[in-house]
């Protein structure tokens, strides 16, 4: 990225690399370690915390580095202070040790990640989240805590939400008003499950549950909820519009009602099928004749909507740019601007039976869809981020949208408490709803 690379080169020349603590050693995390340790000057992954030490060690070994096992604060501090690399199975040590510029959360979990992020904020550590799942569920209240502590909390480049936000900021800088922040998908099938996705997952060394999230619409809903909360844009309807089109994204600017988009203040949405995929897009508007003239001159057409897109998202390959932007420039890539604008609510993927305990994201039982947060709270709908482990109280048909009244939640935990606090803070008029009981 322009500017960032020069500043990183300067850090490298000064022998003062950005020092990063990483939570997680899965496939995405390993890709990040490889890119940073082999190809990113002026930056290093200083310590990796993972529940399986061997995976953390393997991530370093692949890059030609070795790391010391440090499972107590004293040994970890000694290692880092001496300029060494470390692995640990105690993730909270990253919040307590001195000498790290930024912590990166890359576990893909909700409950585990929320605990670590709150611990980091308590210790006044900056956090980059490559984890839209936790952001979509309790991101607004986590941001409140981060702001109070005076630390940065941000989503990341690489995943679609961060790439959309980069494009959104660019388009606003051109003097246009973004009216659609969108995601380009190749497939949407609510009923995919870990069995149907097993072979694809094995090919790409991913878990079947992760791949199922991509296919059943849950992941894109989570991602677009993050974008909504970072821009203030809602959804046009429950589940988003989701036009199917076998052409190019540029050709879709005439498929939307511009006046309705303006009335709504812009929306987040997705499309299925167009090129370039998988990419992201922003459709934007202007009534300024001078800008209209130069949009036409630049071969973007005559409006009223103009199409801008990024034809890729490079997952872990873009995270180093986010790290550098936060550490070098205190630039937040993506974060909620206030309370929840859109939530991801829970739908039955199959007929559910009374007494059934719901499995997690990308499983057999549920899928997630976007809904405007005010509507979701008025109707007491169950967020997908709180659904795992909940017990269904009565038989429910496929495609039923679950409410808090339909389930018995698991034993109270941090994420539930954060969600209740988030709702009480941003929707005080709804305090009588059962979620707040």
Buried (B, 14 or more C-beta within 10 A) or exposed (E): BEEBBEBBEEBBEEEEBBBBBBBBBBBBBBBBBBBBBEEBBBBBBBBBBBEEBEBBBBBBEBBEBEBBBBBEBEBBBBBBEEEBBBBBBBBBBBBBBEBBBBBBBBBBBBBBBBBBBBBBBEBEBBBBBBBBBBBBBBBBBBBBBBEEBEBBBBBBBBBBBBBBBBBBBBBBEBEBBBBBBBBBBEEBEBBBBBEBBBEBBEEEEBBBBBBBBBBBBBBBBBBBBBBBBBBEBBBBEBBBBBBEBEEEBBEBBEEBEBEEBEEBEBBBBBBBBBBBBBBBBBBBBBEEEEBBEEBEEEEBBEBBBBBBBBEBBBBBBBBBBBBBBBBBEEEBBBBBEEBBBBBBBBBBBBEBEEEBEBBBBBBBBBBBBBBBBBBBBEBBBBBBBBBBBBBBEEEBEEBBBBBBEBBEBBEEBBBBEBBBBBBBEBBEEBEEBEBBE
